[in-house]
């Protein structure tokens, strides 16, 4: 079986336009059969320690860190980041 990933998710932890609590995200993703999620908050990354704690709570769900970068040409998804990248 392949990997089923939602590549563009915002949460209440990092996006004012989201009503999705991170724990609800993880539970819903698992319930719906996703094997991975890519958290892509607006112009910010989750702190790496907070992210690791979150990953530890949900070991059966691959949780990737990235962000939706605002640029002069629109928004771009940046995947797998370890530190902030400006637009």
C-alpha positions as CSV (number, residue, x, y, z in Angstrom):
1,X,0.0,0.0,0.0
2,X,1.2,3.5,-0.8
3,X,1.5,6.5,1.4
4,X,-1.5,8.9,1.6
5,X,-0.4,12.4,2.5
6,X,-2.2,15.7,3.0
7,X,0.4,18.2,1.8
8,X,-1.2,21.4,2.8
9,X,-2.6,21.7,6.3
10,X,-2.9,24.7,8.6
11,X,-3.6,24.5,12.4
12,X,-4.6,26.8,15.2
13,X,-1.0,26.7,16.4
14,X,0.3,28.7,13.4
15,X,-2.4,30.0,11.1
16,X,-5.1,32.5,12.0
17,X,-7.4,31.2,9.2
18,X,-7.5,27.7,10.7
19,X,-9.9,26.3,13.3
20,X,-8.1,22.9,13.4
21,X,-6.4,22.0,16.6
22,X,-3.2,20.0,16.0
23,X,-4.4,17.0,18.1
24,X,-7.7,17.0,16.2
25,X,-5.7,17.0,13.0
26,X,-3.7,13.9,14.0
27,X,-6.7,12.0,15.2
28,X,-8.8,12.9,12.0
29,X,-5.9,12.1,9.7
30,X,-5.4,8.7,11.2
31,X,-9.2,8.0,11.3
32,X,-9.5,8.9,7.6
33,X,-6.6,6.6,6.6
34,X,-3.8,9.2,6.0
35,X,-0.3,7.9,6.7
36,X,1.3,11.4,6.7
37,X,0.6,15.1,7.0
38,X,2.6,18.1,5.9
39,X,2.0,21.0,8.3
40,X,2.3,24.2,6.3
41,X,1.6,27.2,8.4
42,X,1.7,30.7,6.9
43,X,5.3,32.1,6.9
44,X,6.3,30.2,10.0
45,X,7.6,26.8,11.1
46,X,6.7,24.9,14.2
47,X,9.5,25.0,16.8
48,X,11.5,21.8,16.3
49,X,11.1,20.7,19.9
50,X,7.3,21.3,19.9
51,X,7.2,19.4,16.6
52,X,9.1,16.4,18.0
53,X,6.8,16.3,21.1
54,X,3.8,16.2,18.7
55,X,5.4,13.5,16.6
56,X,6.1,11.4,19.7
57,X,2.4,11.5,20.6
58,X,1.4,10.1,17.1
59,X,4.1,7.6,16.2
60,X,2.0,6.0,13.5
61,X,1.5,9.2,11.5
62,X,4.4,10.8,9.6
63,X,4.3,14.5,10.4
64,X,6.4,16.7,8.1
65,X,7.3,20.3,8.8
66,X,7.2,23.1,6.3
67,X,5.4,26.3,5.5
68,X,3.4,28.2,3.1
69,X,5.7,31.1,2.0
70,X,4.2,34.3,0.9
71,X,6.0,35.8,-2.1
72,X,5.4,38.7,-4.5
73,X,4.2,36.0,-7.0
74,X,1.8,34.3,-4.6
75,X,2.1,31.5,-2.1
76,X,4.6,28.6,-2.4
77,X,4.7,25.4,-0.3
78,X,8.1,24.7,1.1
79,X,8.5,21.1,2.2
80,X,10.7,19.5,4.8
81,X,12.2,22.6,6.3
82,X,14.4,22.7,9.4
83,X,14.6,26.5,9.5
84,X,12.7,29.6,8.2
85,X,13.0,30.5,4.6
86,X,11.8,34.0,3.6
87,X,9.9,34.8,0.4
